[in-house]
Amino acid sequence: MITRDVRQAIARAVAAAGFGSADPGLRPGGGPGRYASSVAFGLGAFERGKSPREIAGQLAAELAEQPWIAAAEATGPGYLTVAVTRQTLTALPERIAEAGPACATSDALRGMTMQAPPAVDLVAFGTWEEAWKALTAELTARLAAAAGATVKEGATAPATGQRPATEVAAAAANAGPDEVRFSLARLAPGHPVRIEEAMIARHVPENPAYAVRYAHARAASGVRWAAVRGAEAGPPRPPADPGELALLDALSWLPERVAVAARRGRPDEFARYLEELASATIVTLSSTSHPGSARAPGTDRLALARAARAGLAAGLGLLGVDAPDRM
């Protein structure tokens, strides 16, 4: 959610400087809570006799006035780098948990209009290639809507009658429809479309379709563990170790990753982001200082488990994949 705040703050600074709108082009800025923007390169700076670096410096001065921004500066040939305060990072888990599915939304694609494809049943397709193309179109529209685009509802696909005995249908029946859906969603274009049924059915970390859903269940387990212990969440506190910081950083990018994947028509990029978020969740919640671990003594970091559960659930929901509390 922090990237959503940074995006909006940059848009206000650009408007205050008298420039037209431009995408901020956010990217990691060199550590948790740091975000770099290429916005100055797209503002026609040279037409005003200023370099991108000078424009970035002008925008940085405007942003530095925000109380939740610790520092803003021009870096490199014209990047705008923003660092948020430690308090902003500390408050992120509670914000995400409170927002629920809305933690993945933004107005990044406001003004864009697109037509949603007809609703389809993946197992009705005869080949993996056909199923992947249909799912890519569906997910692009779902992600775009979450990023603020106007998505007009498409026509309903005609009924297909009895499901054919295809590889897609067989994999859905044996491995599970969620496993098929996630595995297709993460496939990048430009490569042969092929899903190994035996692999996506395995309950192992090497199977992304399992790992992301398991990470959600692991976060839910941490929340349940704290409830059983009868402990109460303490006040927000600064993250204490690199694992916590990595998880907070990954969570902060959720709405931006939705918007970028939708704009590029690449839902596979968002699915792979969820894999990274899942990995950070497992590493952090497996620490002995976290709820549900072997020696977890308290719940002062319970908010992280709640936030990871909410973020992963929101992401999986956008892909149309179930987010189980137990696996």
Contacts in CASP RR format, 6 or more apart in sequence:
PFRMAT RR
TARGET T0000
AUTHOR 0000-0000-0000
METHOD contacts of the structure
MODEL  1
MITRDVRQAIARAVAAAGFGSADPGLRPGGGPGRYASSVAFGLGAFERGK
SPREIAGQLAAELAEQPWIAAAEATGPGYLTVAVTRQTLTALPERIAEAG
PACATSDALRGMTMQAPPAVDLVAFGTWEEAWKALTAELTARLAAAAGAT
VKEGATAPATGQRPATEVAAAAANAGPDEVRFSLARLAPGHPVRIEEAMI
ARHVPENPAYAVRYAHARAASGVRWAAVRGAEAGPPRPPADPGELALLDA
LSWLPERVAVAARRGRPDEFARYLEELASATIVTLSSTSHPGSARAPGTD
RLALARAARAGLAAGLGLLGVDAPDRM
1 92 0 8 1.000
1 95 0 8 1.000
1 96 0 8 1.000
1 99 0 8 1.000
1 103 0 8 1.000
1 251 0 8 1.000
1 252 0 8 1.000
1 254 0 8 1.000
1 255 0 8 1.000
2 33 0 8 1.000
2 35 0 8 1.000
2 84 0 8 1.000
2 88 0 8 1.000
2 89 0 8 1.000
2 92 0 8 1.000
2 252 0 8 1.000
3 26 0 8 1.000
3 35 0 8 1.000
3 252 0 8 1.000
3 253 0 8 1.000
3 254 0 8 1.000
3 255 0 8 1.000
3 256 0 8 1.000
4 106 0 8 1.000
4 108 0 8 1.000
4 255 0 8 1.000
4 256 0 8 1.000
5 68 0 8 1.000
5 84 0 8 1.000
6 24 0 8 1.000
6 26 0 8 1.000
6 35 0 8 1.000
6 37 0 8 1.000
6 82 0 8 1.000
6 84 0 8 1.000
7 24 0 8 1.000
7 26 0 8 1.000
7 106 0 8 1.000
7 108 0 8 1.000
7 256 0 8 1.000
8 107 0 8 1.000
9 63 0 8 1.000
9 66 0 8 1.000
9 69 0 8 1.000
9 82 0 8 1.000
10 24 0 8 1.000
10 37 0 8 1.000
10 39 0 8 1.000
10 59 0 8 1.000
10 63 0 8 1.000
10 80 0 8 1.000
10 82 0 8 1.000
11 21 0 8 1.000
11 24 0 8 1.000
12 62 0 8 1.000
13 59 0 8 1.000
13 62 0 8 1.000
13 63 0 8 1.000
14 20 0 8 1.000
14 21 0 8 1.000
14 22 0 8 1.000
14 39 0 8 1.000
14 43 0 8 1.000
14 59 0 8 1.000
15 21 0 8 1.000
16 62 0 8 1.000
17 55 0 8 1.000
17 58 0 8 1.000
17 59 0 8 1.000
17 62 0 8 1.000
19 43 0 8 1.000
19 44 0 8 1.000
19 55 0 8 1.000
20 43 0 8 1.000
22 39 0 8 1.000
22 42 0 8 1.000
22 43 0 8 1.000
23 39 0 8 1.000
24 37 0 8 1.000
24 38 0 8 1.000
24 39 0 8 1.000
25 37 0 8 1.000
25 38 0 8 1.000
25 39 0 8 1.000
26 35 0 8 1.000
26 36 0 8 1.000
26 37 0 8 1.000
26 256 0 8 1.000
27 35 0 8 1.000
27 36 0 8 1.000
27 37 0 8 1.000
27 38 0 8 1.000
28 34 0 8 1.000
28 35 0 8 1.000
28 36 0 8 1.000
28 249 0 8 1.000
29 35 0 8 1.000
29 36 0 8 1.000
29 81 0 8 1.000
30 36 0 8 1.000
31 245 0 8 1.000
31 249 0 8 1.000
32 89 0 8 1.000
32 239 0 8 1.000
32 245 0 8 1.000
32 246 0 8 1.000
32 248 0 8 1.000
32 249 0 8 1.000
32 252 0 8 1.000
33 83 0 8 1.000
33 84 0 8 1.000
33 88 0 8 1.000
33 89 0 8 1.000
33 248 0 8 1.000
33 249 0 8 1.000
33 252 0 8 1.000
34 81 0 8 1.000
34 82 0 8 1.000
34 83 0 8 1.000
34 84 0 8 1.000
35 81 0 8 1.000
35 82 0 8 1.000
35 83 0 8 1.000
35 84 0 8 1.000
36 75 0 8 1.000
36 79 0 8 1.000
36 80 0 8 1.000
36 81 0 8 1.000
36 82 0 8 1.000
37 79 0 8 1.000
37 80 0 8 1.000
37 81 0 8 1.000
37 82 0 8 1.000
38 78 0 8 1.000
38 79 0 8 1.000
38 80 0 8 1.000
39 56 0 8 1.000
39 59 0 8 1.000
39 80 0 8 1.000
40 52 0 8 1.000
40 53 0 8 1.000
40 55 0 8 1.000
40 56 0 8 1.000
40 57 0 8 1.000
40 59 0 8 1.000
40 74 0 8 1.000
40 78 0 8 1.000
40 79 0 8 1.000
40 80 0 8 1.000
41 52 0 8 1.000
41 78 0 8 1.000
42 52 0 8 1.000
43 52 0 8 1.000
43 55 0 8 1.000
45 51 0 8 1.000
45 52 0 8 1.000
45 54 0 8 1.000
45 55 0 8 1.000
48 55 0 8 1.000
50 58 0 8 1.000
51 77 0 8 1.000
51 78 0 8 1.000
52 77 0 8 1.000
52 78 0 8 1.000
53 74 0 8 1.000
53 76 0 8 1.000
53 77 0 8 1.000
53 78 0 8 1.000
54 74 0 8 1.000
55 78 0 8 1.000
56 74 0 8 1.000
56 75 0 8 1.000
56 78 0 8 1.000
56 79 0 8 1.000
56 80 0 8 1.000
57 73 0 8 1.000
57 74 0 8 1.000
57 80 0 8 1.000
59 72 0 8 1.000
59 80 0 8 1.000
60 72 0 8 1.000
60 73 0 8 1.000
60 74 0 8 1.000
60 80 0 8 1.000
60 81 0 8 1.000
60 82 0 8 1.000
61 72 0 8 1.000
63 69 0 8 1.000
63 72 0 8 1.000
63 80 0 8 1.000
63 82 0 8 1.000
64 71 0 8 1.000
64 72 0 8 1.000
67 85 0 8 1.000
68 84 0 8 1.000
68 85 0 8 1.000
68 87 0 8 1.000
68 88 0 8 1.000
69 82 0 8 1.000
69 83 0 8 1.000
69 84 0 8 1.000
69 85 0 8 1.000
70 83 0 8 1.000
70 84 0 8 1.000
70 85 0 8 1.000
70 86 0 8 1.000
71 82 0 8 1.000
71 83 0 8 1.000
72 80 0 8 1.000
72 81 0 8 1.000
72 82 0 8 1.000
72 83 0 8 1.000
73 80 0 8 1.000
73 81 0 8 1.000
74 80 0 8 1.000
74 81 0 8 1.000
75 81 0 8 1.000
86 238 0 8 1.000
87 236 0 8 1.000
89 238 0 8 1.000
89 239 0 8 1.000
89 245 0 8 1.000
89 248 0 8 1.000
89 252 0 8 1.000
90 236 0 8 1.000
90 237 0 8 1.000
90 238 0 8 1.000
90 239 0 8 1.000
91 236 0 8 1.000
92 248 0 8 1.000
92 251 0 8 1.000
92 252 0 8 1.000
92 307 0 8 1.000
93 236 0 8 1.000
93 248 0 8 1.000
93 251 0 8 1.000
93 303 0 8 1.000
93 304 0 8 1.000
93 306 0 8 1.000
93 307 0 8 1.000
94 236 0 8 1.000
94 303 0 8 1.000
94 306 0 8 1.000
94 307 0 8 1.000
95 103 0 8 1.000
96 103 0 8 1.000
96 251 0 8 1.000
96 254 0 8 1.000
96 306 0 8 1.000
96 307 0 8 1.000
96 310 0 8 1.000
96 311 0 8 1.000
97 303 0 8 1.000
97 306 0 8 1.000
97 307 0 8 1.000
97 309 0 8 1.000
97 310 0 8 1.000
99 310 0 8 1.000
100 310 0 8 1.000
100 311 0 8 1.000
100 313 0 8 1.000
100 314 0 8 1.000
101 310 0 8 1.000
101 313 0 8 1.000
101 314 0 8 1.000
101 317 0 8 1.000
102 314 0 8 1.000
103 254 0 8 1.000
103 255 0 8 1.000
103 310 0 8 1.000
103 311 0 8 1.000
103 314 0 8 1.000
104 146 0 8 1.000
104 254 0 8 1.000
104 255 0 8 1.000
104 258 0 8 1.000
104 311 0 8 1.000
104 314 0 8 1.000
104 315 0 8 1.000
104 318 0 8 1.000
105 146 0 8 1.000
105 147 0 8 1.000
105 148 0 8 1.000
105 255 0 8 1.000
105 258 0 8 1.000
106 146 0 8 1.000
106 147 0 8 1.000
106 148 0 8 1.000
106 255 0 8 1.000
106 256 0 8 1.000
106 258 0 8 1.000
106 259 0 8 1.000
107 147 0 8 1.000
107 148 0 8 1.000
108 147 0 8 1.000
108 148 0 8 1.000
108 255 0 8 1.000
108 256 0 8 1.000
108 259 0 8 1.000
108 263 0 8 1.000
109 144 0 8 1.000
109 147 0 8 1.000
109 148 0 8 1.000
109 149 0 8 1.000
109 259 0 8 1.000
109 262 0 8 1.000
109 263 0 8 1.000
110 148 0 8 1.000
110 149 0 8 1.000
111 148 0 8 1.000
111 149 0 8 1.000
111 150 0 8 1.000
112 144 0 8 1.000
112 148 0 8 1.000
112 149 0 8 1.000
112 150 0 8 1.000
113 149 0 8 1.000
113 150 0 8 1.000
113 151 0 8 1.000
113 152 0 8 1.000
114 141 0 8 1.000
114 144 0 8 1.000
114 149 0 8 1.000
114 150 0 8 1.000
114 151 0 8 1.000
114 152 0 8 1.000
115 141 0 8 1.000
115 151 0 8 1.000
115 152 0 8 1.000
115 154 0 8 1.000
116 138 0 8 1.000
116 141 0 8 1.000
116 145 0 8 1.000
116 151 0 8 1.000
116 152 0 8 1.000
116 153 0 8 1.000
116 154 0 8 1.000
117 134 0 8 1.000
117 137 0 8 1.000
117 138 0 8 1.000
117 141 0 8 1.000
117 154 0 8 1.000
118 154 0 8 1.000
118 155 0 8 1.000
118 156 0 8 1.000
118 157 0 8 1.000
119 138 0 8 1.000
119 154 0 8 1.000
119 156 0 8 1.000
119 157 0 8 1.000
120 134 0 8 1.000
120 138 0 8 1.000
120 157 0 8 1.000
121 157 0 8 1.000
121 160 0 8 1.000
121 163 0 8 1.000
122 131 0 8 1.000
122 134 0 8 1.000
122 135 0 8 1.000
122 168 0 8 1.000
122 172 0 8 1.000
122 177 0 8 1.000
122 180 0 8 1.000
122 181 0 8 1.000
122 184 0 8 1.000
123 131 0 8 1.000
123 163 0 8 1.000
123 166 0 8 1.000
123 168 0 8 1.000
123 169 0 8 1.000
123 172 0 8 1.000
123 177 0 8 1.000
123 180 0 8 1.000
124 160 0 8 1.000
124 163 0 8 1.000
124 164 0 8 1.000
124 169 0 8 1.000
125 131 0 8 1.000
125 134 0 8 1.000
125 166 0 8 1.000
125 168 0 8 1.000
126 164 0 8 1.000
126 166 0 8 1.000
126 167 0 8 1.000
126 168 0 8 1.000
127 166 0 8 1.000
127 167 0 8 1.000
127 168 0 8 1.000
127 193 0 8 1.000
128 167 0 8 1.000
128 168 0 8 1.000
128 184 0 8 1.000
128 193 0 8 1.000
128 194 0 8 1.000
128 195 0 8 1.000
129 193 0 8 1.000
131 168 0 8 1.000
131 180 0 8 1.000
131 184 0 8 1.000
132 184 0 8 1.000
132 187 0 8 1.000
132 193 0 8 1.000
135 181 0 8 1.000
135 184 0 8 1.000
135 185 0 8 1.000
135 267 0 8 1.000
136 185 0 8 1.000
136 189 0 8 1.000
136 265 0 8 1.000
136 267 0 8 1.000
136 268 0 8 1.000
139 185 0 8 1.000
139 267 0 8 1.000
139 270 0 8 1.000
139 318 0 8 1.000
139 319 0 8 1.000
140 261 0 8 1.000
140 262 0 8 1.000
140 265 0 8 1.000
140 266 0 8 1.000
140 267 0 8 1.000
141 151 0 8 1.000
142 318 0 8 1.000
142 319 0 8 1.000
142 320 0 8 1.000
143 258 0 8 1.000
143 259 0 8 1.000
143 261 0 8 1.000
143 262 0 8 1.000
143 267 0 8 1.000
143 270 0 8 1.000
143 318 0 8 1.000
144 151 0 8 1.000
144 262 0 8 1.000
144 263 0 8 1.000
145 151 0 8 1.000
146 255 0 8 1.000
146 258 0 8 1.000
146 262 0 8 1.000
146 318 0 8 1.000
147 255 0 8 1.000
147 258 0 8 1.000
147 259 0 8 1.000
147 262 0 8 1.000
147 263 0 8 1.000
149 262 0 8 1.000
163 169 0 8 1.000
167 195 0 8 1.000
167 197 0 8 1.000
168 180 0 8 1.000
170 197 0 8 1.000
171 179 0 8 1.000
171 180 0 8 1.000
171 195 0 8 1.000
171 197 0 8 1.000
171 200 0 8 1.000
172 180 0 8 1.000
174 197 0 8 1.000
174 201 0 8 1.000
175 197 0 8 1.000
175 200 0 8 1.000
175 201 0 8 1.000
175 209 0 8 1.000
176 201 0 8 1.000
178 209 0 8 1.000
178 213 0 8 1.000
178 321 0 8 1.000
178 322 0 8 1.000
179 200 0 8 1.000
179 201 0 8 1.000
179 207 0 8 1.000
179 209 0 8 1.000
179 210 0 8 1.000
180 195 0 8 1.000
180 200 0 8 1.000
180 209 0 8 1.000
181 319 0 8 1.000
181 320 0 8 1.000
181 321 0 8 1.000
182 208 0 8 1.000
182 209 0 8 1.000
182 212 0 8 1.000
182 213 0 8 1.000
182 271 0 8 1.000
182 316 0 8 1.000
182 319 0 8 1.000
182 321 0 8 1.000
183 195 0 8 1.000
183 200 0 8 1.000
183 208 0 8 1.000
183 209 0 8 1.000
184 193 0 8 1.000
184 195 0 8 1.000
185 267 0 8 1.000
185 268 0 8 1.000
185 270 0 8 1.000
185 271 0 8 1.000
185 319 0 8 1.000
185 321 0 8 1.000
186 208 0 8 1.000
186 268 0 8 1.000
186 271 0 8 1.000
186 272 0 8 1.000
186 275 0 8 1.000
187 193 0 8 1.000
187 268 0 8 1.000
188 266 0 8 1.000
188 268 0 8 1.000
188 269 0 8 1.000
189 266 0 8 1.000
189 268 0 8 1.000
199 207 0 8 1.000
200 207 0 8 1.000
200 209 0 8 1.000
200 210 0 8 1.000
202 210 0 8 1.000
203 210 0 8 1.000
203 214 0 8 1.000
203 327 0 8 1.000
204 210 0 8 1.000
205 211 0 8 1.000
205 214 0 8 1.000
205 282 0 8 1.000
208 271 0 8 1.000
208 275 0 8 1.000
210 327 0 8 1.000
211 275 0 8 1.000
211 278 0 8 1.000
211 279 0 8 1.000
211 282 0 8 1.000
212 274 0 8 1.000
212 275 0 8 1.000
212 277 0 8 1.000
212 278 0 8 1.000
212 312 0 8 1.000
212 316 0 8 1.000
212 321 0 8 1.000
213 316 0 8 1.000
213 321 0 8 1.000
213 322 0 8 1.000
213 323 0 8 1.000
213 324 0 8 1.000
213 327 0 8 1.000
214 278 0 8 1.000
214 282 0 8 1.000
214 327 0 8 1.000
215 277 0 8 1.000
215 278 0 8 1.000
215 279 0 8 1.000
215 281 0 8 1.000
215 282 0 8 1.000
215 308 0 8 1.000
215 312 0 8 1.000
216 278 0 8 1.000
216 308 0 8 1.000
216 309 0 8 1.000
216 312 0 8 1.000
216 313 0 8 1.000
216 316 0 8 1.000
216 323 0 8 1.000
216 324 0 8 1.000
216 325 0 8 1.000
217 324 0 8 1.000
217 325 0 8 1.000
217 326 0 8 1.000
217 327 0 8 1.000
218 281 0 8 1.000
218 282 0 8 1.000
218 285 0 8 1.000
219 281 0 8 1.000
219 285 0 8 1.000
219 305 0 8 1.000
219 306 0 8 1.000
219 308 0 8 1.000
219 309 0 8 1.000
219 312 0 8 1.000
220 309 0 8 1.000
220 325 0 8 1.000
220 326 0 8 1.000
221 292 0 8 1.000
221 325 0 8 1.000
221 326 0 8 1.000
222 285 0 8 1.000
222 290 0 8 1.000
222 291 0 8 1.000
222 292 0 8 1.000
222 302 0 8 1.000
222 305 0 8 1.000
223 291 0 8 1.000
223 302 0 8 1.000
223 305 0 8 1.000
223 306 0 8 1.000
223 309 0 8 1.000
224 325 0 8 1.000
225 291 0 8 1.000
225 292 0 8 1.000
225 296 0 8 1.000
226 233 0 8 1.000
226 291 0 8 1.000
226 292 0 8 1.000
226 298 0 8 1.000
226 299 0 8 1.000
226 302 0 8 1.000
226 305 0 8 1.000
229 298 0 8 1.000
229 299 0 8 1.000
231 298 0 8 1.000
231 299 0 8 1.000
231 302 0 8 1.000
232 299 0 8 1.000
233 299 0 8 1.000
233 300 0 8 1.000
233 302 0 8 1.000
233 303 0 8 1.000
234 299 0 8 1.000
234 300 0 8 1.000
234 302 0 8 1.000
236 303 0 8 1.000
237 300 0 8 1.000
237 301 0 8 1.000
239 245 0 8 1.000
239 248 0 8 1.000
240 289 0 8 1.000
240 301 0 8 1.000
241 287 0 8 1.000
241 289 0 8 1.000
243 280 0 8 1.000
243 283 0 8 1.000
243 284 0 8 1.000
243 287 0 8 1.000
244 284 0 8 1.000
244 301 0 8 1.000
244 304 0 8 1.000
246 280 0 8 1.000
246 283 0 8 1.000
246 284 0 8 1.000
247 277 0 8 1.000
247 280 0 8 1.000
247 281 0 8 1.000
247 283 0 8 1.000
247 284 0 8 1.000
247 304 0 8 1.000
247 308 0 8 1.000
248 304 0 8 1.000
250 273 0 8 1.000
250 276 0 8 1.000
250 277 0 8 1.000
250 280 0 8 1.000
251 277 0 8 1.000
251 307 0 8 1.000
251 308 0 8 1.000
251 311 0 8 1.000
253 273 0 8 1.000
254 277 0 8 1.000
254 311 0 8 1.000
254 314 0 8 1.000
254 315 0 8 1.000
257 269 0 8 1.000
257 270 0 8 1.000
257 273 0 8 1.000
258 270 0 8 1.000
258 315 0 8 1.000
258 318 0 8 1.000
260 269 0 8 1.000
261 267 0 8 1.000
261 268 0 8 1.000
261 269 0 8 1.000
261 270 0 8 1.000
261 273 0 8 1.000
267 319 0 8 1.000
270 315 0 8 1.000
270 318 0 8 1.000
270 319 0 8 1.000
271 319 0 8 1.000
274 312 0 8 1.000
274 315 0 8 1.000
274 316 0 8 1.000
274 319 0 8 1.000
277 308 0 8 1.000
277 311 0 8 1.000
277 312 0 8 1.000
278 312 0 8 1.000
281 308 0 8 1.000
281 312 0 8 1.000
284 290 0 8 1.000
284 304 0 8 1.000
284 308 0 8 1.000
285 291 0 8 1.000
285 292 0 8 1.000
285 293 0 8 1.000
285 304 0 8 1.000
285 305 0 8 1.000
285 308 0 8 1.000
286 293 0 8 1.000
287 293 0 8 1.000
288 294 0 8 1.000
288 295 0 8 1.000
288 296 0 8 1.000
289 296 0 8 1.000
289 297 0 8 1.000
289 301 0 8 1.000
290 296 0 8 1.000
290 301 0 8 1.000
290 304 0 8 1.000
290 305 0 8 1.000
291 298 0 8 1.000
291 299 0 8 1.000
291 301 0 8 1.000
291 302 0 8 1.000
291 305 0 8 1.000
312 323 0 8 1.000
313 323 0 8 1.000
316 322 0 8 1.000
316 323 0 8 1.000
317 323 0 8 1.000
END
